[in-house]
Amino acid sequence: MKKLLLLLPLLLILKANAQTPMEIHQRAILVDTHNDVLSNELITKLDAGKLQTTGNFDLVRAKEGGLDAQVFSIWCGPQYGKGTAFKFANREIDSLYALISRYPGKITLVRNSAQLLQAVKENKMAALIGVEGGHMIEDRMDYIDSLAKRGMCYLTLTWNNSTSWASSAADETTNRAGLKHVGLTAYGKQIIHHLNDLGVMIDLSHPGEQTFYDVLATTTKPVIASHSCSYTLDPFRRNLKDAQLKALAKNGGVVFVNFFSGFVDSTFFGKNDAFLKKYKIQLDSLTKIYHDEDLATDQLFAMHKTESDALRPPLSLLIKHIDYIAKLIGVDHVGIGSDFDGAPSYPLGMDDVRDYPKITAELLKLGYAESDVDKILGGNFLRVLKANKGE
């Protein structure tokens, strides 16, 4: 009894000093490695600096969700090729620069970890640039140099379409016989070395499995997968198999977990296909209006919210991917890469950038230490960025 009475004041002090999940979340540095709002902004003309009622991101909601640093995806489809893809990439970068110039007190471009930390200190969002698709360099080293000078912090070697020097996951699994090469070519390996020399991170979220291993055999720096999940939990071609995850960890890299329902829940695509088939006429009409199938699908989901919500997996499945990867390869090798504004569906409760604190709360419930949550939210990104920049 005497020992219990002595311990009681200590327990009360510890309880009084305990932080809530929201306090822990707001204290941590949160980095999201993949958001497609810029691609959508060119079509919708919406201002991401102001509160929006559509989409998943704007600076107002990002602040509420505790988002400190965002890697903005620079993307265009395979219809853009030599003579057009690089130009389109720069147009998207111009739109980010314009956003920053309109709101200099809220957001700033950063190129390294020191600048990112300074932005956080100044209470500004740190904006970084990720180029999603090697076709945008148009097979030219000088285009890599140009994009790096403009702020490119990572290059996703392929999108779903292969390049002349690297094969994509989509092509390796569905069009392997039609490929002129599988994996990296000799020129592709030169590109890897050049990216290493520039301090640009190599993103392996879209490249195929052979390209993945060819890169790991070539690179001298840690790699990333900017928006991927576990293949074991959801065997889709864009997710990473256990052997790939282990190889990535051995390299010192980080996989940033994607929120898209199709990469989280193995049952999603079947249900989604039935939904789109049911409303095909409406989807075709919306696609003609928006000239973009993803935006059209977003609108279709909004029009039939009750039905589309029924397709969404529970938040617990997203957390399961984070937990599975952390337990398989270590908490030092997992982070957040939402793919917000780049997919039509996310788990229930993950509607926009205001919802990141739910991830922190769920990880704490699972028994993750605050220091481990810090790594998942942003610490691991800072580490791999520093390693690539040579800081």
Backbone torsions as a table, in degrees:
resi	resn	phi	psi	omega
1	MET	NA	-40.8	-179.7
2	LYS	-62.9	-41.7	178.3
3	LYS	-64.3	-38.2	179.6
4	LEU	-64.0	-40.8	178.7
5	LEU	-66.2	-33.5	177.8
6	LEU	-71.4	-34.3	-178.7
7	LEU	-76.4	-26.4	-174.5
8	LEU	-56.9	-47.5	178.5
9	PRO	-60.8	-37.5	179.5
10	LEU	-64.8	-41.9	179.0
11	LEU	-63.8	-38.5	178.6
12	LEU	-65.6	-38.2	179.0
13	ILE	-66.4	-44.3	179.6
14	LEU	-62.3	-40.6	179.2
15	LYS	-65.4	-39.4	-178.8
16	ALA	-67.2	-31.8	-178.0
17	ASN	-90.1	-7.8	-178.1
18	ALA	-65.4	138.4	179.9
19	GLN	-93.2	146.6	175.2
20	THR	-76.2	160.5	176.1
21	PRO	-54.5	-38.2	179.1
22	MET	-66.6	-39.5	177.8
23	GLU	-64.8	-40.4	177.3
24	ILE	-63.9	-42.3	179.8
25	HIS	-63.0	-46.6	-177.5
26	GLN	-68.7	-29.1	179.1
27	ARG	-74.1	-34.1	-178.1
28	ALA	-70.3	158.3	172.3
29	ILE	-91.6	116.7	-178.0
30	LEU	-102.1	124.3	178.2
31	VAL	-121.6	129.3	173.6
32	ASP	-111.6	123.1	-171.2
33	THR	-89.4	1.4	-179.3
34	HIS	-157.2	116.5	175.9
35	ASN	-144.6	135.0	-174.1
36	ASP	-103.2	21.1	-174.5
37	VAL	-59.5	-32.4	-177.9
38	LEU	-63.7	-39.6	178.8
39	SER	-61.9	-42.1	-179.8
40	ASN	-70.4	-36.2	-176.1
41	GLU	-62.6	-33.3	178.6
42	LEU	-64.8	-27.9	-179.0
43	ILE	-89.8	-48.0	-174.2
44	THR	-82.7	-22.5	-177.7
45	LYS	66.2	14.5	177.6
46	LEU	-71.2	152.4	-178.8
47	ASP	-97.7	107.9	-177.7
48	ALA	-68.8	-6.4	177.2
49	GLY	-81.7	-14.3	-178.4
50	LYS	-112.1	157.0	178.1
51	LEU	-60.7	126.6	-179.4
52	GLN	-115.1	153.4	177.1
53	THR	-99.0	-4.1	176.8
54	THR	-123.7	166.8	-179.6
55	GLY	73.5	-178.5	-175.0
56	ASN	-110.7	-9.9	-172.2
57	PHE	-137.2	138.7	159.8
58	ASP	-158.9	165.9	-174.9
59	LEU	-65.6	-29.4	-179.9
60	VAL	-68.9	-51.3	180.0
61	ARG	-67.8	-33.2	179.3
62	ALA	-62.1	-40.1	177.9
63	LYS	-62.9	-41.8	179.7
64	GLU	-64.0	-34.3	-179.4
65	GLY	-85.1	0.5	177.4
66	GLY	76.1	22.6	-179.3
67	LEU	-79.0	118.9	-177.0
68	ASP	-95.8	-34.7	-176.7
69	ALA	-141.3	132.9	179.2
70	GLN	-124.8	127.0	169.7
71	VAL	-89.2	114.2	-179.4
72	PHE	-86.2	125.6	-179.7
73	SER	-76.4	132.1	172.4
74	ILE	-104.4	113.0	-171.0
75	TRP	-140.1	144.0	164.7
76	CYS	-146.4	154.9	-176.7
77	GLY	-77.2	175.4	-177.2
78	PRO	-68.9	-9.2	175.6
79	GLN	-68.1	-17.1	174.0
80	TYR	-92.8	128.5	-178.3
81	GLY	-134.0	-147.5	-178.2
82	LYS	-63.6	129.8	-178.6
83	GLY	94.8	-14.7	-178.3
84	THR	-129.7	-33.8	-173.1
85	ALA	-66.2	-46.7	179.9
86	PHE	-63.1	-40.0	178.7
87	LYS	-63.4	-41.2	179.6
88	PHE	-67.1	-39.3	177.6
89	ALA	-58.8	-43.8	179.2
90	ASN	-67.1	-31.6	176.2
91	ARG	-63.2	-40.4	177.7
92	GLU	-68.1	-40.0	176.9
93	ILE	-62.9	-38.9	175.8
94	ASP	-57.5	-38.9	-178.7
95	SER	-68.1	-33.7	175.0
96	LEU	-68.6	-44.3	177.4
97	TYR	-58.4	-38.4	179.8
98	ALA	-66.8	-40.5	177.0
99	LEU	-59.8	-43.7	-180.0
100	ILE	-65.2	-39.1	-179.5
101	SER	-69.3	-29.2	178.3
102	ARG	-76.3	-28.6	-175.0
103	TYR	-131.5	59.3	-175.6
104	PRO	-64.5	-20.3	177.9
105	GLY	-84.5	-7.9	-176.5
106	LYS	-114.3	-25.9	-173.4
107	ILE	-148.6	144.5	-179.7
108	THR	-145.8	146.6	177.9
109	LEU	-76.5	133.4	177.1
110	VAL	-126.8	152.3	-176.1
111	ARG	-121.9	-10.4	-179.0
112	ASN	-152.5	177.3	-174.6
113	SER	-68.3	-35.2	-179.9
114	ALA	-63.5	-43.2	178.2
115	GLN	-67.4	-35.8	177.8
116	LEU	-62.5	-47.9	-179.5
117	LEU	-64.1	-35.5	177.6
118	GLN	-66.4	-39.3	177.6
119	ALA	-62.0	-43.0	178.3
120	VAL	-61.5	-42.1	179.0
121	LYS	-61.1	-34.6	-179.6
122	GLU	-88.0	5.9	178.1
123	ASN	63.3	35.3	175.8
124	LYS	-115.0	151.3	172.3
125	MET	-72.4	133.7	174.6
126	ALA	-87.1	118.8	-179.6
127	ALA	-101.3	128.5	175.5
128	LEU	-123.4	165.8	-175.1
129	ILE	-120.9	127.1	173.0
130	GLY	-120.2	125.2	-179.7
131	VAL	-94.7	115.7	-172.3
132	GLU	-99.4	86.8	177.0
133	GLY	133.7	112.7	-177.9
134	GLY	-66.9	-14.4	177.7
135	HIS	-64.8	-17.3	-178.9
136	MET	-76.6	-12.0	174.9
137	ILE	-89.6	-8.8	174.8
138	GLU	53.4	37.1	176.6
139	ASP	65.5	21.0	-175.7
140	ARG	-118.8	126.2	177.4
141	MET	-64.3	-36.0	-177.9
142	ASP	-68.0	-25.6	175.3
143	TYR	-71.5	-33.4	173.2
144	ILE	-61.4	-46.5	179.4
145	ASP	-58.2	-44.2	-178.3
146	SER	-63.8	-44.7	179.9
147	LEU	-66.7	-37.4	177.6
148	ALA	-63.5	-41.1	178.4
149	LYS	-63.7	-30.5	179.6
150	ARG	-81.1	-8.7	174.8
151	GLY	122.8	4.5	-179.7
152	MET	-57.3	119.1	178.9
153	CYS	-98.7	-23.0	171.5
154	TYR	-145.8	154.8	174.0
155	LEU	-121.2	119.4	171.2
156	THR	-78.2	115.4	-166.9
157	LEU	-58.8	-37.7	173.7
158	THR	-136.9	160.1	161.2
159	TRP	-96.7	-148.2	177.4
160	ASN	-66.0	-24.8	177.7
161	ASN	-89.1	136.4	177.1
162	SER	-73.3	160.1	171.4
163	THR	-105.3	179.7	178.5
164	SER	-70.8	-11.1	-174.5
165	TRP	-124.4	-3.0	179.1
166	ALA	-153.4	138.7	-179.7
167	SER	-96.5	144.0	-176.7
168	SER	-90.7	163.7	176.3
169	ALA	-62.8	-39.4	-179.6
170	ALA	-62.3	-46.3	-178.0
171	ASP	-73.9	-36.3	-179.9
172	GLU	-64.5	-27.7	-177.3
173	THR	-98.5	-27.1	-175.4
174	THR	-116.4	-16.1	-174.8
175	ASN	-139.5	33.2	-173.2
176	ARG	-59.0	-41.0	-178.2
177	ALA	-66.5	-24.7	-178.1
178	GLY	-87.9	-4.8	-178.8
179	LEU	-79.4	140.7	175.7
180	LYS	-75.8	-25.0	177.1
181	HIS	-152.3	154.7	175.6
182	VAL	-120.3	126.9	-176.7
183	GLY	92.9	-156.1	179.9
184	LEU	-88.6	140.1	170.1
185	THR	-86.9	177.2	176.2
186	ALA	-59.6	-39.9	178.5
187	TYR	-67.5	-36.0	176.9
188	GLY	-61.0	-38.3	177.9
189	LYS	-67.6	-34.9	175.0
190	GLN	-62.8	-39.3	178.3
191	ILE	-63.2	-41.5	178.1
192	ILE	-59.7	-46.7	179.5
193	HIS	-62.4	-38.9	-179.3
194	HIS	-66.7	-42.1	176.7
195	LEU	-61.9	-41.8	175.7
196	ASN	-58.2	-45.2	-178.6
197	ASP	-63.7	-35.4	-179.2
198	LEU	-80.6	-13.6	-176.4
199	GLY	80.1	21.1	177.7
200	VAL	-91.7	126.4	-179.4
201	MET	-68.1	144.3	177.8
202	ILE	-96.6	122.7	-176.9
203	ASP	-102.5	125.0	-176.1
204	LEU	-111.1	29.4	-179.7
205	SER	-73.9	-35.4	-177.8
206	HIS	-103.5	-27.0	-179.5
207	PRO	-60.1	155.7	180.0
208	GLY	-72.8	172.3	-175.9
209	GLU	-63.0	-40.0	178.9
210	GLN	-67.1	-41.8	176.1
211	THR	-60.6	-41.7	179.1
212	PHE	-52.5	-53.3	-176.6
213	TYR	-72.6	-32.5	175.6
214	ASP	-62.6	-39.2	178.4
215	VAL	-64.5	-46.2	-178.3
216	LEU	-63.2	-28.0	177.6
217	ALA	-79.9	-11.1	-174.1
218	THR	-110.0	-40.6	-172.5
219	THR	-68.7	150.6	174.2
220	THR	-108.3	2.4	-178.1
221	LYS	-125.4	158.6	175.9
222	PRO	-63.8	142.3	-179.8
223	VAL	-103.0	173.7	173.8
224	ILE	-133.2	160.7	163.0
225	ALA	-119.8	105.3	-166.0
226	SER	-72.5	-21.7	179.3
227	HIS	-161.1	79.6	-178.4
228	SER	-140.6	162.3	178.9
229	CYS	-126.7	-169.3	-178.1
230	SER	-87.3	125.6	177.2
231	TYR	-66.9	-33.5	179.2
232	THR	-61.0	-40.0	-179.3
233	LEU	-82.1	-28.7	179.3
234	ASP	-148.4	96.7	-172.5
235	PRO	-76.2	67.4	174.3
236	PHE	-106.8	148.1	-171.3
237	ARG	-56.7	-26.7	-177.2
238	ARG	-82.7	-11.4	178.4
239	ASN	-87.8	161.5	-173.6
240	LEU	-101.4	132.1	177.9
241	LYS	-71.8	161.5	-178.3
242	ASP	-56.0	-41.5	-179.6
243	ALA	-63.5	-37.3	177.4
244	GLN	-66.7	-43.6	179.8
245	LEU	-60.8	-42.4	179.4
246	LYS	-65.8	-39.0	178.4
247	ALA	-66.6	-38.9	178.1
248	LEU	-63.2	-41.7	178.9
249	ALA	-65.5	-39.7	178.3
250	LYS	-61.6	-32.8	177.6
251	ASN	-73.4	-15.6	-176.5
252	GLY	92.4	8.2	-175.7
253	GLY	-82.8	-176.1	-176.6
254	VAL	-138.7	136.8	171.0
255	VAL	-103.8	127.6	-178.4
256	PHE	-103.8	118.3	-168.1
257	VAL	-72.7	131.1	-179.2
258	ASN	-83.3	141.2	-179.7
259	PHE	-91.2	-10.4	-174.4
260	PHE	-55.7	130.7	-176.6
261	SER	-54.4	-37.4	-178.0
262	GLY	-67.1	-24.5	178.3
263	PHE	-94.5	-12.5	-178.7
264	VAL	-95.7	-39.2	-171.6
265	ASP	-121.5	119.1	-176.6
266	SER	-67.8	-14.9	-179.3
267	THR	-92.9	-5.5	-171.2
268	PHE	-66.0	-47.4	-172.2
269	PHE	-60.7	-38.9	178.0
270	GLY	-62.1	-46.4	179.2
271	LYS	-67.1	-38.5	-178.6
272	ASN	-67.0	-41.0	179.3
273	ASP	-60.4	-40.3	179.4
274	ALA	-65.9	-39.1	179.3
275	PHE	-64.7	-46.7	-178.8
276	LEU	-66.8	-34.5	176.9
277	LYS	-65.9	-39.7	179.5
278	LYS	-61.8	-37.0	-175.4
279	TYR	-113.2	33.5	-175.5
280	LYS	-59.5	-41.5	-178.4
281	ILE	-62.2	-44.1	178.2
282	GLN	-64.8	-41.6	-179.6
283	LEU	-63.3	-42.1	178.6
284	ASP	-61.2	-41.2	179.1
285	SER	-65.6	-42.2	179.7
286	LEU	-67.2	-36.2	178.8
287	THR	-64.2	-36.4	177.0
288	LYS	-66.4	-32.8	-179.9
289	ILE	-74.1	-46.2	-173.4
290	TYR	-93.4	-13.9	-178.1
291	HIS	55.0	29.1	-178.9
292	ASP	-157.1	118.2	-174.4
293	GLU	-66.6	-35.7	179.8
294	ASP	-63.8	-46.7	178.4
295	LEU	-64.6	-37.5	177.7
296	ALA	-62.9	-41.5	178.7
297	THR	-65.2	-39.3	175.7
298	ASP	-56.3	-45.5	-179.6
299	GLN	-66.5	-38.9	178.2
300	LEU	-63.0	-42.2	177.6
301	PHE	-61.9	-40.8	-179.9
302	ALA	-65.8	-36.0	-179.6
303	MET	-69.0	-27.4	-178.6
304	HIS	-125.1	56.9	-169.7
305	LYS	-59.8	-43.3	-178.5
306	THR	-61.0	-44.5	179.5
307	GLU	-68.5	-43.3	-177.5
308	SER	-69.3	-34.4	176.4
309	ASP	-63.5	-31.3	179.6
310	ALA	-67.4	-19.2	178.4
311	LEU	-81.1	-20.5	-170.8
312	ARG	-76.7	138.1	176.8
313	PRO	-74.5	163.3	175.4
314	PRO	-71.3	156.6	177.8
315	LEU	-57.3	-30.7	-177.5
316	SER	-58.8	-30.0	179.2
317	LEU	-70.5	-37.1	175.1
318	LEU	-63.2	-46.1	178.9
319	ILE	-61.1	-35.4	179.8
320	LYS	-61.5	-38.9	177.7
321	HIS	-63.4	-45.4	179.0
322	ILE	-61.3	-46.6	-177.7
323	ASP	-65.4	-41.5	-179.3
324	TYR	-62.2	-47.3	-178.3
325	ILE	-65.9	-41.4	179.6
326	ALA	-62.0	-40.3	-179.3
327	LYS	-74.9	-31.0	-178.7
328	LEU	-74.4	-46.0	-172.6
329	ILE	-121.8	-1.6	177.0
330	GLY	106.6	147.0	-176.2
331	VAL	-68.3	-13.7	178.4
332	ASP	-76.5	-3.8	-170.9
333	HIS	-126.3	25.7	179.6
334	VAL	-138.2	145.1	-179.7
335	GLY	-153.0	-161.1	-174.0
336	ILE	-115.0	122.3	175.6
337	GLY	-138.9	76.5	-162.0
338	SER	-57.5	-37.4	-168.9
339	ASP	67.1	25.0	174.6
340	PHE	-57.7	145.1	-177.7
341	ASP	64.4	9.9	178.5
342	GLY	-123.6	5.1	-179.5
343	ALA	-144.8	156.3	-176.6
344	PRO	-85.4	-13.3	-173.5
345	SER	-149.5	142.7	177.5
346	TYR	-135.8	163.7	-179.9
347	PRO	-57.0	152.9	177.5
348	LEU	-56.3	130.5	-177.8
349	GLY	96.3	-16.0	176.6
350	MET	-105.4	77.3	-175.6
351	ASP	-94.7	-32.0	179.2
352	ASP	-164.7	-171.9	-172.6
353	VAL	-67.8	-9.2	175.2
354	ARG	-73.3	-13.1	-170.1
355	ASP	-95.7	0.3	177.9
356	TYR	-53.9	-37.2	-178.8
357	PRO	-57.4	-23.3	178.5
358	LYS	-64.8	-32.8	178.3
359	ILE	-66.7	-45.4	178.1
360	THR	-58.4	-46.1	-179.0
361	ALA	-61.0	-42.4	-178.3
362	GLU	-69.2	-38.1	178.5
363	LEU	-65.6	-39.5	177.1
364	LEU	-64.6	-37.8	176.6
365	LYS	-61.6	-34.2	179.8
366	LEU	-76.6	-6.2	177.1
367	GLY	98.8	10.2	176.9
368	TYR	-67.4	135.9	177.3
369	ALA	-69.9	155.0	178.9
370	GLU	-56.8	-38.0	-179.7
371	SER	-64.8	-34.7	178.4
372	ASP	-73.1	-37.9	176.1
373	VAL	-62.3	-40.5	177.5
374	ASP	-58.0	-41.4	179.7
375	LYS	-64.5	-45.9	-177.7
376	ILE	-64.7	-41.8	-176.5
377	LEU	-70.4	-34.3	-176.2
378	GLY	-166.7	-23.4	-176.4
379	GLY	-61.1	-38.1	-179.6
380	ASN	-68.5	-35.4	176.1
381	PHE	-64.4	-45.5	179.8
382	LEU	-58.7	-40.0	-179.9
383	ARG	-63.2	-48.4	-176.2
384	VAL	-71.1	-31.5	175.6
385	LEU	-64.8	-45.4	179.2
386	LYS	-61.1	-41.9	-178.5
387	ALA	-62.9	-38.0	179.6
388	ASN	-75.0	-35.8	-179.7
389	LYS	-81.0	-12.0	-178.4
390	GLY	73.5	29.2	-178.8
391	GLU	-79.8	NA	NA
